[in-house]
Amino acid sequence: MKSQAESLYVHIPFCEHICRYCDFSKVLFEEKWAFPYVQQLEKEILSFNISKGSLNTIYVGGGTPSCLPSSLLESLLSFLYPYLKEGGEFDLEGNPESLSLEKLLLIKKCGVNRLSIGVQSSDPALLAFMGRKHDFLMAKRSVEDAKKAGFDNISCDLIYGLPNESDATLAKDIDSLLSLDVDHLSTYCLSVSPGTYFYSHKVQEMDQNLAGGQYELILKRLREAGYDRYEVSNFARNGKKSRHNLVYWKDEQYYGAGLGASGYLGKTRYTNTKNLDSYLKGGREGSKDVLDEKGELEDYFLTNLRLEEGFSLKSFKERFGFEFAERYHEALKKPLQEGLAVFGPDSFKATDKGILLLDRLLLALY
């Protein structure tokens, strides 16, 4: 059976330094690993038998894809580009310290049309605390250089909810981010995960209520500045939503290639090995999970209810074969009374309150 996936995620695990909060598959960059890694990556992608010109989105993430040497980056992007449909979205992540104008011009020449830049904060103390190696001036220069190189679809990331971060510091960060004048912003609350520097050094996450207050500040300020929240953590203006990430949030299928990469094909979710030595020898397999109806429904709710628009009742019935409102009539009584969710003419979605208390809404449906 031919896969219905029309999106590809490509993982580059290499970084010039390891940030203290990062729990993605990553290793410090070494040229002796990078070249054979890209060779294995291309072999894995070829094994999917994807037709050329058939992908709506390609996303190269990491790690830090922009830290690859220019020759290797050009080789990889030139390999990937033919798989993209005309008008498709080709996205690459980068950090300010490895996004020179020369490299940005190269990336643009290779067909990349969207950039995601890890700014994270404008505050020197917070950047140092997170283990970042750039300052805000470097981030600003990267955005300016990206615009000079011809990019008109740029996203910048912000991390909030850091220990002892005040609302005043966050407000300055928001002002700084807005000054970059990009059409997409992603804002993530600090999460401390096992295997990270923060976890081993017992860094505590911000109190949930305080973090919720910071989120509401972000939401208010970005809406006032003309950004539409279309997913819990993501804001766009001028229609510049991340088409690739919408594939995840709409619970659609996608290929995942690279160290520790995840994919979703048919009813199977898979995650590749996180062992670099194994991957370099061609051993990709990590874990697989074949979903039953209950698992599919749980994933569908978990992703789609993060979206501002929720999900279409018609598309729900087409996928699962039954009416959402009929099956969940009893379960939804309390969440609807509490104002956590609403029915539209042909949709079901979480309210602002429901998005803040999403766990409560999901528990009612599970």
C-alpha positions as CSV (number, residue, x, y, z in Angstrom):
1,M,0.0,0.0,0.0
2,K,1.4,3.4,-1.0
3,S,1.9,5.7,1.9
4,Q,-0.4,8.7,2.2
5,A,2.5,10.8,3.7
6,E,3.3,14.0,1.9
7,S,5.7,15.5,4.4
8,L,9.3,14.6,5.4
9,Y,11.2,15.4,8.6
10,V,15.0,15.2,8.3
11,H,17.0,15.2,11.6
12,I,20.5,16.6,11.8
13,P,21.8,15.8,15.2
14,F,25.0,17.8,15.1
15,C,25.6,20.9,17.3
16,E,28.6,23.1,17.9
17,H,27.6,23.2,21.6
18,I,24.8,21.5,23.6
19,C,22.2,23.7,25.1
20,R,21.3,22.9,28.7
21,Y,17.6,22.3,28.1
22,C,17.7,20.3,24.9
23,D,16.3,16.7,24.9
24,F,16.5,16.0,21.2
25,S,18.9,13.5,19.7
26,K,22.1,15.5,19.4
27,V,25.9,15.1,19.4
28,L,28.8,17.6,19.2
29,F,29.7,18.2,15.6
30,E,32.7,16.2,14.2
31,E,33.4,16.2,10.5
32,K,34.4,12.5,10.6
33,W,30.8,11.7,11.5
34,A,28.9,14.3,9.5
35,F,29.8,13.1,6.0
36,P,28.9,9.4,6.6
37,Y,25.8,10.5,8.5
38,V,24.4,12.4,5.5
39,Q,25.2,9.4,3.3
40,Q,23.1,7.1,5.6
41,L,20.4,9.8,5.8
42,E,20.1,9.8,2.0
43,K,20.0,6.0,1.9
44,E,17.1,6.0,4.5
45,I,15.2,8.6,2.5
46,L,15.7,6.6,-0.7
47,S,14.3,3.5,1.1
48,F,10.9,5.3,1.5
49,N,10.5,5.2,-2.4
50,I,9.1,8.8,-2.3
51,S,8.2,10.0,-5.8
52,K,10.0,13.1,-6.9
53,G,7.9,16.2,-6.7
54,S,5.4,14.6,-4.4
55,L,6.1,16.3,-1.0
56,N,4.1,19.3,0.3
57,T,6.6,20.0,3.1
58,I,10.2,19.1,4.0
59,Y,11.6,20.2,7.4
60,V,15.3,19.9,8.2
61,G,15.6,20.1,12.0
62,G,18.0,19.2,14.7
63,G,20.3,19.6,16.4
64,T,21.6,22.5,14.4
65,P,21.4,21.9,10.6
66,S,23.1,25.2,10.0
67,C,26.3,24.1,11.6
68,L,27.0,21.6,8.8
69,P,29.9,22.7,6.5
70,S,28.6,24.6,3.5
71,S,29.6,21.8,1.0
72,L,27.8,19.1,3.0
73,L,24.7,21.3,3.5
74,E,24.6,22.1,-0.2
75,S,24.8,18.4,-1.0
76,L,22.0,17.4,1.4
77,L,19.6,20.3,0.4
78,S,20.2,19.6,-3.3
79,F,19.4,15.9,-2.7
80,L,16.1,16.8,-0.9
81,Y,14.8,19.6,-3.1
82,P,13.7,17.4,-6.1
83,Y,11.2,15.7,-3.8
84,L,9.3,18.9,-3.1
85,K,6.1,19.8,-5.0
86,E,6.0,23.1,-6.8
87,G,4.9,25.6,-4.2
88,G,5.9,23.3,-1.4
89,E,7.4,24.4,1.9
90,F,11.1,23.7,2.5
91,D,12.1,24.6,6.0
92,L,15.5,24.6,7.8
93,E,16.4,25.3,11.4
94,G,19.4,27.4,12.3
95,N,21.2,29.2,15.2
96,P,22.4,32.8,14.9
97,E,26.0,31.9,15.3
98,S,26.1,29.6,12.3
99,L,23.9,31.6,9.9
100,S,26.3,33.9,8.0
101,L,25.0,35.8,5.0
102,E,27.1,33.6,2.8
103,K,25.5,30.4,4.2
104,L,22.0,31.9,4.0
105,L,22.5,32.7,0.3
106,L,23.6,29.1,-0.2
107,I,20.6,27.8,1.6
108,K,18.3,30.0,-0.4
109,K,19.9,28.9,-3.7
110,C,19.3,25.3,-2.7
111,G,15.5,25.9,-2.6
112,V,14.9,26.4,1.1
113,N,12.0,28.9,1.4
114,R,11.4,29.0,5.2
115,L,13.8,29.6,8.1
116,S,13.3,28.8,11.8
117,I,15.9,30.7,13.9
118,G,16.6,29.8,17.5
119,V,16.6,33.2,19.3
120,Q,15.2,31.9,22.7
121,S,15.7,35.2,24.6
122,S,17.2,38.7,24.3
123,D,18.4,38.7,27.9
124,P,22.1,38.0,28.3
125,A,21.7,36.3,31.7
126,L,19.0,34.0,30.4
127,L,20.9,33.1,27.3
128,A,24.0,32.3,29.4
129,F,21.8,30.2,31.8
130,M,20.4,28.2,28.9
131,G,23.9,27.6,27.5
132,R,23.3,29.6,24.3
133,K,26.3,30.9,22.5
134,H,24.8,34.0,20.8
135,D,23.6,37.4,22.0
136,F,20.5,39.2,20.7
137,L,22.6,41.4,18.3
138,M,23.7,38.3,16.6
139,A,20.1,37.0,16.4
140,K,19.0,40.4,14.9
141,R,21.9,40.3,12.4
142,S,20.8,36.7,11.3
143,V,17.3,37.9,10.7
144,E,18.5,40.9,8.7
145,D,20.9,38.8,6.7
146,A,18.1,36.2,6.0
147,K,15.9,39.0,4.6
148,K,18.9,40.2,2.5
149,A,19.3,36.7,1.2
150,G,15.6,36.8,0.0
151,F,13.8,35.0,2.8
152,D,10.3,36.3,3.4
153,N,9.1,33.4,5.6
154,I,11.1,33.5,8.8
155,S,10.1,32.1,12.3
156,C,11.9,32.9,15.6
157,D,11.7,30.9,18.8
158,L,11.3,32.2,22.4
159,I,11.7,30.2,25.6
160,Y,9.8,31.5,28.7
161,G,9.1,30.2,32.1
162,L,12.7,30.1,33.2
163,P,13.4,29.9,36.9
164,N,13.0,33.3,38.5
165,E,12.2,34.9,35.2
166,S,10.1,38.0,35.9
167,D,7.2,39.2,33.9
168,A,9.2,42.4,33.2
169,T,12.0,40.4,31.7
170,L,9.5,38.4,29.6
171,A,7.9,41.7,28.4
172,K,11.3,42.9,27.2
173,D,11.9,39.6,25.4
174,I,8.5,40.0,23.7
175,D,9.4,43.6,22.6
176,S,12.8,42.4,21.3
177,L,11.1,39.5,19.3
178,L,8.6,41.9,17.8
179,S,11.3,44.3,16.8
180,L,12.7,41.5,14.5
181,D,9.6,42.0,12.3
182,V,9.1,38.4,11.2
183,D,5.8,36.8,10.4
184,H,6.0,33.7,12.6
185,L,6.9,33.3,16.3
186,S,7.0,30.1,18.4
187,T,7.0,30.4,22.2
188,Y,7.8,27.4,24.4
189,C,7.6,27.1,28.2
190,L,10.8,25.6,29.7
191,S,10.4,21.9,30.2
192,V,13.1,20.0,32.2
193,S,13.6,16.5,30.7
194,P,15.7,13.5,31.8
195,G,19.1,13.4,30.0
196,T,19.6,17.2,29.9
197,Y,22.0,19.3,31.8
198,F,19.1,21.1,33.6
199,Y,17.7,17.7,34.8
200,S,21.1,16.5,36.2
201,H,21.6,19.8,37.9
202,K,18.1,19.7,39.4
203,V,16.8,22.9,37.7
204,Q,13.1,23.3,38.6
205,E,10.4,24.2,36.2
206,M,8.4,27.3,36.9
207,D,5.2,26.9,39.0
208,Q,2.4,26.0,36.7
209,N,0.2,29.0,37.7
210,L,3.1,31.5,37.2
211,A,3.9,29.9,33.8
212,G,0.3,30.1,32.8
213,G,0.3,33.8,33.7
214,Q,3.4,34.3,31.5
215,Y,1.7,32.5,28.6
216,E,-1.4,34.8,28.9
217,L,1.0,37.8,28.8
218,I,2.5,36.4,25.5
219,L,-0.9,35.7,24.1
220,K,-2.2,39.2,24.8
221,R,0.9,41.0,23.5
222,L,1.2,39.0,20.3
223,R,-2.5,39.3,19.5
224,E,-2.2,43.0,20.0
225,A,0.7,43.1,17.6
226,G,-1.3,41.4,14.8
227,Y,-0.2,37.8,15.3
228,D,-2.9,35.0,15.2
229,R,-2.4,32.1,17.5
230,Y,-3.1,29.0,15.4
231,E,-1.6,26.4,17.8
232,V,-0.9,26.6,21.5
233,S,2.7,27.7,21.0
234,N,2.6,29.2,17.6
235,F,1.7,32.6,16.2
236,A,1.6,33.8,12.6
237,R,0.7,37.0,10.7
238,N,0.0,37.4,7.0
239,G,-1.0,33.7,6.8
240,K,2.5,32.5,7.4
241,K,1.6,29.4,9.4
242,S,4.1,26.5,9.5
243,R,2.6,24.1,6.9
244,H,4.9,21.3,8.0
245,N,4.1,21.5,11.7
246,L,0.4,21.7,10.9
247,V,0.8,18.1,9.6
248,Y,1.8,17.0,13.1
249,W,-1.0,19.0,14.8
250,K,-3.7,17.7,12.4
251,D,-2.4,14.2,13.1
252,E,-1.5,13.4,9.5
253,Q,1.1,11.0,8.3
254,Y,4.7,11.9,7.6
255,Y,8.1,10.3,7.0
256,G,10.9,10.8,9.6
257,A,14.5,10.3,8.7
258,G,17.7,10.5,10.8
259,L,19.0,9.8,14.2
260,G,16.1,9.6,16.8
261,A,13.6,10.9,14.1
262,S,10.0,9.9,14.5
263,G,7.5,9.2,11.7
264,Y,3.9,8.2,11.3
265,L,3.0,5.9,8.4
266,G,-0.3,3.9,8.1
267,K,-1.2,3.1,11.7
268,T,2.4,2.9,12.8
269,R,4.3,5.5,14.8
270,Y,8.1,4.8,14.8
271,T,11.2,6.3,16.3
272,N,14.6,5.6,14.9
273,T,17.6,4.5,16.9
274,K,19.3,7.2,19.0
275,N,22.6,5.4,18.8
276,L,24.8,7.3,16.3
277,D,27.2,4.3,15.9
278,S,24.3,2.0,14.9
279,Y,22.8,4.6,12.6
280,L,26.2,5.1,10.8
281,K,26.3,1.3,10.2
282,G,22.8,1.4,8.6
283,G,20.9,0.2,11.7
284,R,18.0,2.6,11.9
285,E,15.3,0.7,13.9
286,G,14.4,2.0,17.3
287,S,10.8,1.6,18.4
288,K,7.4,1.0,16.7
289,D,3.9,1.4,18.0
290,V,1.0,0.1,16.0
291,L,-2.1,2.1,17.0
292,D,-5.5,0.6,17.7
293,E,-8.6,2.8,17.5
294,K,-8.3,4.0,21.1
295,G,-4.6,5.1,20.5
296,E,-5.5,6.8,17.2
297,L,-8.3,8.7,18.9
298,E,-6.1,9.8,21.8
299,D,-3.4,11.1,19.4
300,Y,-6.0,12.8,17.3
301,F,-7.4,14.7,20.3
302,L,-4.0,15.5,21.7
303,T,-2.8,17.1,18.5
304,N,-6.0,18.7,17.0
305,L,-7.2,20.3,20.2
306,R,-3.9,22.3,20.4
307,L,-5.2,24.1,17.3
308,E,-7.1,27.3,17.6
309,E,-9.6,26.1,15.0
310,G,-9.9,22.6,16.6
311,F,-11.0,19.9,14.1
312,S,-13.7,19.5,11.5
313,L,-16.6,17.2,12.5
314,K,-16.9,16.1,8.9
315,S,-13.2,15.1,8.6
316,F,-13.5,13.3,12.0
317,K,-16.3,11.2,10.7
318,E,-14.5,10.4,7.5
319,R,-11.5,9.2,9.4
320,F,-13.2,7.3,12.3
321,G,-16.5,6.3,10.8
322,F,-18.8,7.7,13.5
323,E,-20.2,11.1,14.7
324,F,-18.0,12.7,17.3
325,A,-20.9,14.5,19.1
326,E,-22.9,11.3,19.4
327,R,-20.1,9.2,21.0
328,Y,-18.8,11.9,23.3
329,H,-22.2,13.4,24.2
330,E,-22.0,12.5,27.9
331,A,-18.2,13.0,28.3
332,L,-18.5,16.5,27.0
333,K,-21.3,17.8,29.3
334,K,-18.9,19.1,32.0
335,P,-16.2,20.5,29.8
336,L,-18.8,22.4,27.8
337,Q,-20.5,23.8,31.0
338,E,-17.0,24.9,32.3
339,G,-16.3,26.8,29.1
340,L,-13.4,24.6,28.1
341,A,-14.6,23.8,24.6
342,V,-17.3,24.9,22.1
343,F,-19.0,23.4,19.0
344,G,-19.0,25.5,15.8
345,P,-21.3,24.8,12.9
346,D,-18.9,22.1,11.7
347,S,-16.1,22.0,14.2
348,F,-15.1,21.3,17.8
349,K,-12.4,23.3,19.5
350,A,-10.9,24.3,22.8
351,T,-11.6,27.8,24.1
352,D,-8.8,30.1,25.4
353,K,-9.5,28.7,28.8
354,G,-9.6,25.1,27.5
355,I,-6.2,25.5,25.8
356,L,-4.8,26.6,29.2
357,L,-6.5,23.6,30.9
358,L,-6.0,21.2,28.0
359,D,-5.2,18.2,30.2
360,R,-8.6,18.5,31.8
361,L,-10.4,18.5,28.5
362,L,-8.4,15.6,27.2
363,L,-9.1,13.5,30.3
364,A,-12.8,13.9,29.7
365,L,-12.4,12.5,26.2
366,Y,-9.9,9.7,27.0
